[in-house]
Structure formats: C-alpha cells, structure tokens
Amino acid sequence: MSVRPRSGVVVPEFTARTARASNPRGTTAMWVRDHLDGLWSDEDFLSWYPRDGRPGLSPAQLATVCVLQFLLNLSDRQAAEAVRCRIDFKYALAMNLDYPGFHHSVLTDFRDRLGQDDRADRLLSLALDRLREAGMIKEHGRQRTDSTQVLSAARELTRLELVIEAVRAALEEASRDTPHVLDDLVDAEWATRYGRPVRLPAQPSHPVTRLKQAGADACRLLENLPPHRRGPRADALRQIMVQNFLVDARGILRPRTEKDGRPKGAVQIISPYDLDARRAIRGNTRWSGYLVHVTETCDADAHVNLITDIATTSPIRDTQALPGVHARLRDRRLLPAQHLVDGGYISTALLANSARDDRIQLVGPVKASGAWQKKEQTGFTRDDFTIDFDRRQVTCPNGQTSTTWLEAPAMAPYTAARFTSRQCDPCPDRPACTRGKSARTVNFLPRHLHELQATNRTDQQDPRWKRLYATRSGIEGTICELVNAHRARRSRYHGHRKTHVQHVLTGIAINIERLASRAHHHPRGLTAFQLYLDSRDLTWECWWRQGK
C-alpha cells in the first residue's frame, strides 16, 4: 500500500456551505481545518509507506480522525460512523458529503503503523510545528512536568492463572501458525484445561497440583516447538516459566518459592498479552501497567497552556525519564528556560547537566539528606556538617574534625569523610548523630555539585522561589483532564507501543480542545470584588501560590 499525496486540498464548496449553515459558530473539528489547515499533509507521511503498491487512504485524514476519536472518546466503530455521518468531520477532512467512509479496522492498522519507529512522537512534533508556525507556542519559555500511573489493559492474574493463560496463548499461536506440531501433544485433558480462557475463583481447588501440571504442560509444549518456529506468545511462555519455575537438584520441575528467589516487579511479566507492563508501588498506590509523563507550557503571559511532550514508560524513577523528555524537546526546538518539576524528577546531577547541556533551569526541591533524621525530623544530617574542600576535611557540629578523606572509584561520584571511635564514642550527642556501632561517616558530592545542592536548598526558603514553584501544581489539573475527561487511566490496548500511541493522540486532542475552546469562548471578565481590590492596589493572587 502506497501514498498518493493530495495537493491543494480544499473543502468542497457544498460541504463548507452545509457545515456553516448547520454549525454557525463552528465545532472543534471545523476549527482544526480553519485555523491549522488540517494539522498535517500527506507529504508528512511519505516515509511511512512503500513507494509502490495500491494507493491507500490518505494518512493525513486518518491521523486527523484518530485525534478527533480520542478528543470525543469514540471507539473505532463510532469514529468510522462519525466520518460517514457527521458534517463537521467531513469538513475537517475536506470530503464530499456523499463520501461513504471506510471500515473501522483501517484505524487499527493505522495505529499499528503509528506505533513503529517513534512515529507517534513524530506525529506530535508535526502538530507542534504547526502550532509554532501559527504563533501559539514558543521556545525558551516555562514548562512543567508530572507523571501518573496507567493501568494495563490486561487483567490482574494470580501466578496459577498466569501460567495457565500463558500456555493457552501459546497453544492459540501454534494452532494458527504450526498446527501440525500439536497433533501428538493435545488430547482430551489438554482440551479441558486450555480450551477456554482461565477464570479461577478466589480460592481454587488444589492450586499447587494444578500449577505443577501447567508447568509440565508448558515444558512439553516448548519441547515440541523448535526455537525457529516459536512466536511471541511461545517466547513469553518461556520467560514466564523461567520466572516462576526451576529444576531442583533431583531434576524435578517445581514452582519457585520466596527462598528460591522471585523476580522483582521491574522485570516480572504479569500477562502473556502485555509483556511490557510491570507491577509497581508508589506511595500507597499499587498497580500493574505503566507511567505517563506529561509536559506542558506554563508561561505567565500565555493565553493557553499546550502539551509539548508525552512519554509512556515502565514504572521507573522519574529521574530516569527526564533526560528523554529534554532530548525530545530539543529535537522539537521547544526546550524551556525554566522547567518546573516535583522532587521525584530532581537530583543534583540533573540540575547540573540540564544547566550545562541545555541551559535549562530545573526548578524543584532537592531531597534532604539523612534517612532516619529526615523521617523523624531530628538528629544531625549531612547538612549540619561543615565541609572544607581545600583542606579535605569535615567538621561535625561539636567541632570534631574528620581523620579520613576517601575518594574511592566504587563510591563515585561521592566522597566519604570518616571520624574515629575516639571522637564519636565520648560525644554526648552521639545518639543524635549515628545509631550504628561504628563512628560517623559523611558522604557528599564533589565540590561543584555540593555547592549547587546547597544553593538549591537555600533558594527553597525564598518566597519568590515558592511562588515560582507553585506554578508547577497546574500540571496536576492537566493530569486530571487526561485521566478523567479522556479516560487515560486505563490503557485501551495491550503493549507499550500502542499505549504510547493512545497517550500521544490524547495529548494532541487536548491541545486542539484547549485552542478551540479559547477561540469559541471569550475570557470571563473580572468580578466586582476583583475590580474593587484592583482599585485599591490589593493583590488577589491565589493563596496557595503565596508560598506561606
């Protein structure tokens, strides 16, 4: 299938006249065509398709339909029906009113193509390029980032359900691709165990026996499937077996126990249908799925805040996701001058690297040092010690000077300064300093990072810094919009790539919705009380942004 670019696309006259008559004030779909000229053109998608083959549907039109689909929370069937029946959709797509539309499966195929080779991110970049050309977004402004959890489309499975369903999924795949390998394997008992999707009660009968039986069946199935004939489901079954079973010294296959070692949530497969989803815990929240990191503009003089980046990751630390966010913003020429993030995204190394490499001022709290001291709000933390880098020594709050200054490669980039037992044991404040049997050891960063860390913690006490950082809280409203208004809390599809496509299309839809709403509705004027306060030069800034 190839692309035949349409040049000079204009809305048919009868379609435009009918759309204007039925929607005098316009709709969001019509706004896309009027103000952004359809967001993209077929030429933008030429590299996605082969040069020869039967001409396919316009990829620019399909991309627009996908965005409108997520804007209105439509299923594939409903989106295809809207293309056939809604006048404003035909206006946005520059179609004649008698256009019969297309089958809903076309949208699935297009999303699969969109999920390859970072094309979803490139689609967002194309949309942002149009917005920049229209003067709606700029570089070197102020942006903010936050993340939230996304539940996997796969249901929660116990270990017994996971192994049984993995065997069944591999059997389905083998029946479709290489059915002859099952002729000498599958019998009536296999048909009973794996003929239907597994649905077990909360307390199934004989769980250990059934788990061992499923493990033995999985081994037999994998033995009958040569490596060169195994598909993705068979490979998933092999990984699930490694994570949940082992062969003991007697050569007997048995389920893993806690003593044998079980894979952690970061690597444990939770479903044979979604191999990228992981189980994670953040605070008091436990979920199985992904994290979505959302970045948007938040300039003080901006009429509307726009999403500039969306990243879908496994449940990793936020500090691991931030360099990727900056890399994509750099490619889009949308790097901010100030980037507001919460403490999860901040580390001293990222503060230095962002300022050095991209000239970005990261604004966020650096976590306080000390484990139990921070938790109990008592005792001497690392910040209570005076570090003299020139003399290579550290002085404790009671005036004792360290005897050892260690810069070991294994500890890099940290330096360790140690005190002796003769200094710490007689000290009356020893319980407030260390609870170990040995003397106190102070670990700290190299000089330039240590000074940067100290400067950040000092700035956090400044009311101006607090007012600036309070702007970050607005991203939580965007997260709520993403989750509640566009149903992004649970993934629609299996797999990381398809989930990321869902998030990117939703982000583009939110941008369009915000711009169209701004164009259709005039901003609300000041209230009488706000005018009264202005007349007396009294500030009425939101109290939660005062930083008090």
KEKETOR-850427 format. One line per field, with one value per residue (C-alpha): residue number from 1; z, x, y. Coordinates in steps of 0.02 Angstrom, whole numbers, plus 50000, padded with zeros to 5 digits. Each point is the difference from the previous one (the first is absolute). Layout:
KEKETOR-850427
num = (NUM_...)
c3 = (Z_...)
c1 = (X_...)
c2 = (Y_...)
end
This chain:
KEKETOR-850427
num = (1_2_3_4_5_6_7_8_9_10_11_12_13_14_15_16_17_18_19_20_21_22_23_24_25_26_27_28_29_30_31_32_33_34_35_36_37_38_39_40_41_42_43_44_45_46_47_48_49_50_51_52_53_54_55_56_57_58_59_60_61_62_63_64_65_66_67_68_69_70_71_72_73_74_75_76_77_78_79_80_81_82_83_84_85_86_87_88_89_90_91_92_93_94_95_96_97_98_99_100_101_102_103_104_105_106_107_108_109_110_111_112_113_114_115_116_117_118_119_120_121_122_123_124_125_126_127_128_129_130_131_132_133_134_135_136_137_138_139_140_141_142_143_144_145_146_147_148_149_150_151_152_153_154_155_156_157_158_159_160_161_162_163_164_165_166_167_168_169_170_171_172_173_174_175_176_177_178_179_180_181_182_183_184_185_186_187_188_189_190_191_192_193_194_195_196_197_198_199_200_201_202_203_204_205_206_207_208_209_210_211_212_213_214_215_216_217_218_219_220_221_222_223_224_225_226_227_228_229_230_231_232_233_234_235_236_237_238_239_240_241_242_243_244_245_246_247_248_249_250_251_252_253_254_255_256_257_258_259_260_261_262_263_264_265_266_267_268_269_270_271_272_273_274_275_276_277_278_279_280_281_282_283_284_285_286_287_288_289_290_291_292_293_294_295_296_297_298_299_300_301_302_303_304_305_306_307_308_309_310_311_312_313_314_315_316_317_318_319_320_321_322_323_324_325_326_327_328_329_330_331_332_333_334_335_336_337_338_339_340_341_342_343_344_345_346_347_348_349_350_351_352_353_354_355_356_357_358_359_360_361_362_363_364_365_366_367_368_369_370_371_372_373_374_375_376_377_378_379_380_381_382_383_384_385_386_387_388_389_390_391_392_393_394_395_396_397_398_399_400_401_402_403_404_405_406_407_408_409_410_411_412_413_414_415_416_417_418_419_420_421_422_423_424_425_426_427_428_429_430_431_432_433_434_435_436_437_438_439_440_441_442_443_444_445_446_447_448_449_450_451_452_453_454_455_456_457_458_459_460_461_462_463_464_465_466_467_468_469_470_471_472_473_474_475_476_477_478_479_480_481_482_483_484_485_486_487_488_489_490_491_492_493_494_495_496_497_498_499_500_501_502_503_504_505_506_507_508_509_510_511_512_513_514_515_516_517_518_519_520_521_522_523_524_525_526_527_528_529_530_531_532_533_534_535_536_537_538_539_540_541_542_543_544_545_546_547_548)
c3 = (50000_49949_50022_49862_50071_49972_49950_50028_50114_50027_50078_49866_49981_50037_50155_50064_49969_50086_50149_50025_49988_50127_50117_49989_50147_49941_50092_50058_49844_49889_50099_49956_49814_50013_50112_49978_49821_50056_50112_49871_49818_49908_49959_50187_49994_49841_50094_50092_49843_49855_49836_49898_50031_49998_50053_50176_50098_50038_50156_50041_50007_50104_50123_50019_50027_50136_50091_49989_50060_50160_50018_50006_50084_49855_49961_49828_49941_50066_49919_49831_50018_50040_49838_49904_50089_50079_49892_50105_49981_49811_50008_50104_49880_49842_49939_49894_50095_49903_50049_50064_50129_50037_50106_50183_49991_49898_50160_50087_49855_50002_50188_49977_49870_50116_50139_49901_50005_50115_49871_50136_50068_49823_49979_50157_49933_49837_50097_50108_49845_49933_50166_50004_49822_50056_50145_50134_50081_50023_50055_50158_50101_50158_50006_50133_50010_50107_49985_50046_49993_49857_50026_49874_49887_50061_50154_50162_50005_50141_49969_49961_49879_49920_49960_49938_49891_49932_49946_49921_49907_49932_49944_49910_49910_49953_49938_49882_49938_50019_50045_49952_50150_50116_49924_50116_50151_50025_50068_50090_50165_49913_49918_50171_50081_49861_49886_50079_50083_50181_50133_50172_50164_50142_50081_49862_50044_50001_49942_50024_49905_49858_49993_49985_49864_49901_50017_49935_49854_49959_49994_49883_49888_49990_49961_49852_49936_49925_50036_49818_50003_50162_49991_50126_50109_50010_50045_50134_50068_50010_50099_50117_50033_50044_50120_50087_49995_50027_49985_50169_50032_49964_49828_50051_49940_50143_50031_50070_50183_50090_50054_49819_49947_49904_49868_50058_49932_49881_49899_50043_49857_50057_49843_49842_49900_50066_50023_50031_50147_50174_50178_50106_50164_50023_50172_50049_49819_49924_49816_49848_49843_49952_50044_49887_50015_49938_49961_49960_49984_50145_49950_50101_49843_49904_49952_50005_50062_49872_50023_49924_50044_50058_50051_50043_50102_50112_50187_50011_50104_49938_49993_49867_49890_50005_49881_49867_50022_49972_49849_49913_50041_49929_49837_49992_50038_50151_50143_50147_50093_50163_50031_50154_50070_50167_50110_49912_49842_50090_50036_50020_49846_49894_50063_49939_49837_49948_50029_49913_49849_49963_50103_50093_50176_50091_50135_50134_50177_50027_50128_50173_50055_50141_50007_50177_50037_49857_50052_50184_49972_50129_50011_49898_49812_49874_49982_50183_49962_49932_49849_49960_49826_50002_50159_49957_50169_50077_50167_50102_50097_50159_49922_49965_49837_49888_49988_49831_49829_49879_49813_49948_49819_50065_50092_49856_49990_50191_50119_50176_50154_50154_50184_50128_50148_50117_49934_49994_50151_50136_49910_50096_49836_49926_50001_49897_49876_49967_50062_49934_50101_49897_49993_49886_49814_49893_49813_49886_49817_49910_50036_49853_50028_50188_49980_49873_50120_50143_49889_49950_50180_50046_49855_50060_50150_49890_49980_49816_49970_50087_49891_49845_50051_50043_49813_49984_50083_49842_49915_50120_49919_49831_50074_50062_49827_49920_50122_50030_49841_49880_50095_49997_50169_49916_49837_49857_49922_50045_49990_50033_49821_49979_50171_49954_49838_50103_50113_49857_49906_50162_50029_49825_50028_50164_49912_49865_50127_50099_49848_49928_50167_50013_49827_50027_50173_50055_50162_50153_50065_50175_50138_50095_50152_49894_49923_50176_50055_49845_50033_50170_49938_50100_49930_49979_49946_50046_50181_49964_49888_50136_50064_50182)
c1 = (50000_50070_49956_49940_50018_49853_50059_49900_49871_49851_49831_49868_49884_49840_50078_50060_49832_49903_50120_49988_49811_49982_50139_50007_50121_50104_50058_50169_50019_49963_50123_50140_49970_49973_50147_50130_49964_49974_50155_50099_50006_50027_50180_50041_49965_50090_50141_49873_49942_50085_50019_49903_49839_49815_49957_49930_49896_50072_50113_49970_49813_50024_50111_49870_49863_50105_50025_49814_49962_50098_49935_49821_50040_49934_50030_50064_49824_49932_50141_49970_49814_50038_50100_49850_49864_50068_50010_50136_50111_49982_50042_50157_50055_49955_49880_49844_49838_49966_50167_49955_50141_50110_49999_50042_50146_50096_50027_50076_50121_50048_50034_50109_50100_50005_50074_50157_50168_49945_49873_49878_50127_50030_49813_49999_50150_49907_49851_50113_50088_49832_49960_50170_49975_49833_50085_49914_50156_50180_50171_50094_49843_49942_49938_49949_49997_49914_49954_49860_49970_49909_49918_50038_49861_50038_49907_50088_50052_50057_50153_49892_49892_50155_50081_49838_49956_50178_49986_49831_50067_50147_49879_49893_50153_50062_49826_50002_50180_50060_49850_50086_50118_49850_49935_50099_49984_49822_49872_49833_50080_50092_49837_49917_50142_50036_49848_49927_50074_50044_49882_50043_49910_50086_50046_50022_50009_50171_50097_50174_49957_49922_50150_50120_49890_49997_50189_50024_49883_50096_50164_49927_49930_50165_50093_49882_50026_50174_50078_49986_49813_49959_49898_49982_49878_50115_50147_49892_49958_50185_50036_49853_50063_50174_49927_49880_50081_50169_50075_50066_50152_49898_49951_49818_49908_49918_49930_50117_49982_50056_50159_50039_49983_49858_50019_49967_49859_50117_50032_49855_49881_49820_49907_50042_49905_50091_50184_50049_49883_50075_49936_50051_49966_50007_49955_49840_49952_50030_49968_50052_50040_50099_50041_49954_50104_49913_50090_49909_50036_49959_50059_49924_49947_49935_49817_49994_50117_50046_50071_50174_50050_49922_50107_49935_50123_50005_49987_50176_50065_49949_50183_50029_49861_50054_50151_49888_49875_50138_50067_49830_49971_50172_49956_49838_50092_49888_50125_49941_50104_49917_49935_49890_49997_49967_50132_49987_50079_50137_50177_50155_50078_49847_50004_50179_49979_49843_50081_50163_49931_49835_50005_49844_49968_49920_49885_49957_50045_50156_49967_50074_50144_49991_49886_49932_50042_49886_49862_50002_50046_50139_50186_50148_49987_50140_49951_50048_50183_50123_50099_50167_50049_50165_50061_49911_49915_49827_49953_49854_49877_50103_50164_50081_50098_49998_50156_49970_49955_49962_49966_49980_49948_49867_49916_50006_49942_49989_50144_50002_50069_50017_50016_50080_49923_50108_49912_49821_49984_50028_49888_49838_49907_50047_49819_49945_50143_50013_49913_50128_50138_50135_50044_49912_50039_49944_49973_49988_50011_50147_50023_49904_49852_50003_49995_49860_49901_50026_49946_49841_49953_50031_49892_49856_49980_49979_49817_50033_50060_49845_49885_50090_49995_49815_49967_50049_49837_49905_50065_49894_49846_50063_50027_49820_49941_50099_49934_49820_49947_50093_50001_50189_50013_49980_50082_49884_50125_50129_50183_50110_50001_49812_49977_50122_49905_49842_50084_50075_49835_49915_50130_49974_49812_50016_50102_49869_49860_50084_50036_49826_49917_50103_49944_49816_49980_50053_50099_49898_50017_50049_49872_49940_50103_50158_49973_49978_50165_50091_49937_50086_50160_49964_50065_49878_50123_49946_50046_50076_50127_50062_50122_49952)
c2 = (50000_50170_50183_50114_50177_50115_50174_50158_49919_50113_49969_49967_50149_49906_49919_50170_50083_49860_49995_50188_49996_49860_50061_50191_50013_49853_49846_49938_49893_50150_50107_49879_50027_50189_50048_49862_49946_49821_49988_49897_49949_49836_50051_49987_49813_49947_49912_49891_49909_49909_50091_49872_49907_50033_50178_50004_50122_50170_49984_50184_49967_49842_50093_50136_49871_49916_50165_50043_49823_50026_50176_49935_49832_49898_49818_49949_49959_50165_50098_49917_50035_50183_50014_49933_50100_50160_50155_50083_49846_50008_50185_49967_49862_50101_49865_50005_49972_49840_49920_49825_49990_49850_49842_50025_49876_50129_50100_49849_49974_50184_49998_49845_50096_50150_49893_49959_50092_50143_50059_50051_50124_50065_50025_50107_50095_50036_50068_50108_50067_50059_50082_50087_50063_50070_50091_49898_49928_50058_49939_50050_50026_49915_49820_49874_49811_49869_49816_49882_49815_49913_49832_49864_49938_49824_49942_49954_49818_49888_49894_49848_50100_50076_49832_49919_50151_50006_49817_50034_50153_49898_49863_50129_50065_49826_49950_50148_49990_49819_49890_49837_50009_49980_49837_49886_50115_50060_49877_50009_50056_50142_50051_50008_50098_50126_50001_50158_50157_49968_50067_49935_50037_50091_49834_49870_49816_49915_50154_49925_49841_50098_50117_49853_49923_50163_50014_49822_50035_50160_49903_49870_50135_50093_49839_49969_50177_50023_50170_50055_49965_50089_50158_50142_49902_49850_50112_50080_49827_49959_50159_49969_49824_50064_50127_49881_49826_49918_49827_49938_49890_49843_50066_50030_50154_50094_50176_50130_50050_50157_49911_49956_50181_50079_50136_50177_50106_50092_49842_49884_49963_50020_49947_49900_50131_50154_49960_50181_50034_49987_49995_50150_50088_50189_50063_49910_49963_49829_49971_49899_50096_50155_50179_50146_50160_50158_50164_50162_50186_50115_50174_50140_50096_49849_49998_49811_49864_49867_49824_49989_49822_49836_49852_49827_49897_49849_50044_50073_50144_50171_50053_49866_50071_50183_49989_49923_50142_50129_49905_50001_50183_50039_49912_50101_50163_50025_49992_50107_50127_49944_49825_49976_49823_49916_49921_49832_50073_50095_49945_50106_49921_50041_50180_50017_49903_50093_50169_49949_49906_50087_50160_49945_50058_49854_50065_49874_49946_49896_49865_50028_49890_49874_49848_49986_50182_50056_49881_50048_50184_49989_49965_50062_49982_50023_50183_50030_49958_50128_49940_50079_49943_50094_49916_49836_49984_50006_50079_49933_50112_49972_50055_49831_49986_49846_49895_49915_50074_49858_50017_49819_49959_49881_50145_50124_50134_50005_50038_49925_50087_49891_50033_49883_49912_50104_50154_49934_49884_50134_50125_50037_50028_49832_49931_50151_49973_49813_49844_49877_49919_50083_50184_50125_50002_50147_49973_50152_50049_50084_50184_50075_49883_50026_50189_49986_49890_50124_50145_49908_49966_50181_50059_49892_50116_50154_50056_50042_49822_49933_50105_49942_49817_50014_50017_49816_49947_50045_49842_49899_50075_49939_49828_50002_50054_49859_49870_50054_50089_49885_49835_49980_49915_49830_49955_49957_49882_49868_50046_50151_50065_50000_50078_50138_50032_50019_50129_50100_50010_50051_50136_50071_49994_50097_50135_50018_50002_50139_50108_49976_50038_50159_50053_49959_50078_50173_50007_50038_50178_50052_49988_50153_49955_49976_50171_50070_49923_50065_50176_49995_49916_49842_49836_49857_49865_49823_49970_49829_50086_50117_49870_50029)
end
